[in-house]
Amino acid sequence: MTAASVDNTPSLNQGDVVAVVHGAWGDSLDEEDTRIQASEVAESLTRLGMTAPIVALGPDLEQLSAISQHNPKVIFNLVEGLGGLGRRAHEAAIRLAQMGIPITGVSGGLQEVVNSKVSCKLALQAAGFPTPPWTTTGTDVSGDDLWIVKPVWEHGSLDMDESSVVKGSEVAAALAKRRVISPHDHFAERYVAGREFNCSVVAGPTGGQVFGAVEMLFVDYPDQGVRIIDYAAKWDAASFGYHHTPRRFEFSPCDEPLLKRLQTIALDVWQMFALEGYVRVDFRVDAENQPWILEVNANPCLSHDAGFVVTVLRSGINYDALIWRLVQAALGWTALGS
């Protein structure tokens, strides 16, 4: 497949450089996944006729000069953090954009807002979107209702396990403990018992395109047990959760109103933040069928088996076409081939 064969949009010239940039610097499971993602994106770009060098950014960003040496026409940004810190992902995007080269995905300025779950929730709440109550101290909550302790900046599963869900009266102590044992900032959010969904949105020539809602199932979990996608469920192939949290793509007709509502909310969020590139909006739906936005995931994983990618592929868009579409969006669509 060549770039020109994906669609009728004017293409970059064969052999032009699209630099694939990531920030994986350690050996954790999630950072290794980032390296796999970068390889798969580079392979796709190569199939599309591009030259696709991979550059890993270190904590001090010294490798920015290596990007310039490749003279890329586009930077394909896969940076999810720097030096193992997700709170620096937006910093990388800002510095990359300052190079004056088109860059894929959500801009650094918008990442600074949505990557912080607290600032994202503040913006969502101000705009009237439903998001669970939260606290950064725990001193303002009490009682026996359940709350979940999460990292503010890092991907939602980091530091998370069943012990992350505590009673309201225990939140302050749980947050204080995290401040001692973790290098990452944490907050607590009211735990929403119920179903878990996500909706993916991708930029198109006339705006965002929302794809079908996907449900995360909790198979064979105890009836009264806590149901969360924790770190083990996401990354540890030896864990119970990893093998018992499949995705559901097919639904009964009675779910259609809910699914359409989730899609509408996701697209409204895209438009409210004036997002670009590609995002995933994560939801919980309570017993009254009320959706609650948990987070807005900017630049979700592009590995072939990642939920975002699987969702798009099921719509009939193949992997190379998705990657090329993200390049098109970075170039402003009509800028291709100019």
N, C-alpha and C positions, 0 to 999 in steps of 0.2 A: 504494500500500500504506500502511495506517495502522498505528500501533503495535498496536492491538487485533487486527488481522488476522493477525499473525505466529503467535500461538498463543492459548491460552485463559487465559494468565496475566493477572491484572489489570494494566492499563497505567497509565503516567504519563498525566496529562491532556494533551490536544492543546495544542500550543504551549508546553509546559514547556521550560525551557532545559537542554540538555546541552552544556556547554562543552567543545570539543575543544582540548586543550592539547598543544603540542609544544615542542621545544627547539632546532629548527633555526635557526641564527644565521649560518652561513657560506654559501659558495657551492659547496661540494664536491658531487660527484655523489650521495653518500649522504644529505647534508642536503637536497638538492633532492628526493630520493625521499621523505624524511620529509614535506615540504610536500605532495607529491602524495597521500601516504597520508592526511594530515589533511583534505585537500579531499574525498577519496573517502568517508571516514568521515562528514564533515559532510553531504555530499550524501545518504548513506544515512539518517542521522538525520532529515534534512528530509523525505525520502520517508516516514519512519515517523511524521511528524506533529510532530516536535520542532523547536524553535528551536535552531540549532547554530552559535553564533559560534565562530570559531577564534582562539585566543590563542597567540602565540609568546612563550615565556619567554626572556629574556635571561640573561646570566651572573650578574647581580646579583639576579635574581628580582623586579625592580621591578614586573613585569607581573602579579604576584599580585593587586594591587588592581583591575586591569582585570577579572579573573575575577569578583571579588566584585560588581562593578558590574552584571554580567549576572544576578546572583541565580540561579545554576544549581541544579537539583535533583541533578545528577550531573556529575562531571568525567570526561571520557573522556581518559585519560592516554596520550599517545603520546610522552612525553619519553624520548629515547634518550641524552641528554647535555645538558650546559649549556656554552655557550661552546666547543663542539667537543670537550668532554671527556666521554667515556662514563662515567668514574669518578664523575661527579656526577649520573648519572641517578637513583640512589636518593635523593639529597639532595632533588631536585625532588619525588619521590613522597612523601617524608616531610613536606615543607612543604605540599604540596597536601592531604594527609590532615589536617594540623593545622587546616585551614580548617573542618573539621567537616562536609564535604560528601562523600557517597559517591564513591568513585573506582574506576575500572575497573582491571583487571589485577592484577599481582603487587605486593604492598605494598612500601614503601620498605625496611623492615627485611629482608624476604626478598631483595629485589634486591641489597642490600649484600652478602649472602652469595653468591648465585648469579651475579651479574654479574662478580664477581672470579673468573676461571677458577681461580686458585690456591686461594682459600678454598672454592670449590665442589668442587674436586678433593679437598681435605682432608676435607670432609664426606662426599663419596661414598666415599672410601677408608675412612673410619672406619665407615661403614655397610655395608661389604663389597661395594660396587659396583665393577665392573671399570673402571678409568680408567688411561690410559698413565702410566708414570713421568714425573716432571717435575723441573726444577731452576730455581731463581731466580738462580743464580750461574754454573753451568757448571763450577765447580771440582770437583764431585763426580762428573763423568762423563768418559769418555775412550773411545778406540777408534774403530772405523770404522762402528759402527751409526749410522743416520741419526736426527737430531733436527730438530724444526721450531720455529723461534723465532716466538712469537706475542705480541700485546699482552695484558696481564693484564685490563684493563677494557674496552677498546674492542671493537667487533664484530670477529669473528675474521679478517676479510679485511684490515683496516687494516694498512698497512706490509708486507703479505705479497706475495711473488713467489717465483720459483724459488730465489733466493738465500737465502730463509728456511730452506731445508732444508740442514743442514750435518752433518758428521761429529761424533761425540761429542767428539773431540779439539779441535774448532773452536768448541764451544758457548760456552765462557767468553769467547773473543775476540768472537764474534758478539753476545753480550749486552752486552759492554763497548762495542762500537760503537753499539748501539742507544741506550745511555744517553747517548751524545754527540750523536747526530743526531736523536733523536726526543723529543718532550715526554711520551711515554707510557711507562709501565712495561711491561717485557717479561719473559717467562719462556720456557723451552724445554721441549718435550714430546717424548717418544720418538715418532718418526714410525712410524705403522702403515701399512704397505703393504697395500692390499686395497681392499675396496668401501666406499663411503660412503653412509650412510642417515640419515634423520631420522624421528622420530615426533612428531606434534602431539597435545597434550592440552588439552581445553577444559573449564572448570567446567560442571557440570550440577546440577540440584536435589539429587541424591543423591551427588555426588562428581565426580571427573574422568572424562571420556570420552576414551578414546584412539582415534585414527584410524589408518588404514592406514599402514604404513611406506612411505616413498618413497626411492628410490635415486637418487643423483646419478651419472650416467654420464660417463666420460671417453673421448669418441669421437675416434679417430684420433690419440690421444696415442702417443708412442714407447713400445714395449714396456717398456723399462727406464727410462723417464722418470718424474720426480716427478709425482704426480697430486694436486693440491690445488686447492681453490676459492680462488684468490687474489683480490686487489682487482680486477685487470683482468677476471678471469672473472666477477666479480659485477657490475661497474659499467660497464666500458668496452666499448661496443657495437662498437668497431673491433678488439677483441682476438680472438685465436684462441680463448682459453678461453671467452669469452662465448658463442660459437656452437657450442662443442663439449662443453658440460657440461649436456645436457638431463636432465630428470627422468624416471624410470621409475616407472609406477604399476601396470603389469601384470607378473606374474611366473609362472614355471613352477611346477607343483605341488611340485617338489623344494625350492623356497625356502620353502614354507609353514612348516615348523618354525622356521626362522630368523626369519621375519617375525613370527610369534606371540611368539617370545622377545623380540624388540626391543620389541614392544608391551607385553609384561609388564614389562620393565625400565623402560620409560618411565613406566608407570602406578605402579610401585613407587617411582620417583624422585619423582613428583608427591606421593605419599602420605608418603614419608619427610620431605620438606621442608615438608609441609603447605601446598602451593602453592595459589594461587587464580587466577582469571582465565583465562589462557591461556599456554602455553609450548610450546617445541619442544626436543626432546632430540636432539642430534647424535651419531652413532656412526661409528666405523670398525669393519669386520669383517675380521679377518686371514685368512690362508690356511687356518687350522684352524677357521674359522667361529666364532671367539671374538669377541663384540662388545666394544668398548671405548667408554665414554662420553667424548666430547670436551668437551662443554659442555652446559649447560642455558640455553637462550635465553629469558629472561623477556620477555613482551610482544613477540613477533616481529612483523614488518612486516604491516600489514593492507591494503596495496595489493592491487588485484584480481589482479595477476599474481605476487604473492609466493607462495613455496612453501607457507607455512602456509595461506593462504587457498585456494589451488588444491586442496590436500589436503582441506580441509573441504568445499568446493563439490562435489568429486567424490563425497562421501558422500551428497549429496542435500540438504544444507542450503544455502539460497541466501544471498547476501551480506548482504542486509538482516536476515535471520533470525540470522545470525552476530553482526552488530553489536548487534542487540537482545538477544541472549543474553548478551553481555558486559555490557550495561547491567543486565540482570536480576541477573546475578551480583553486580554492585557493590551492588545494592539488597537483597541477601539474599533474592531470589526473592519471598517472601511480602510484602515491604515495598512492592512495586509497587502503586500506586493507593491506598495507605493515607493 
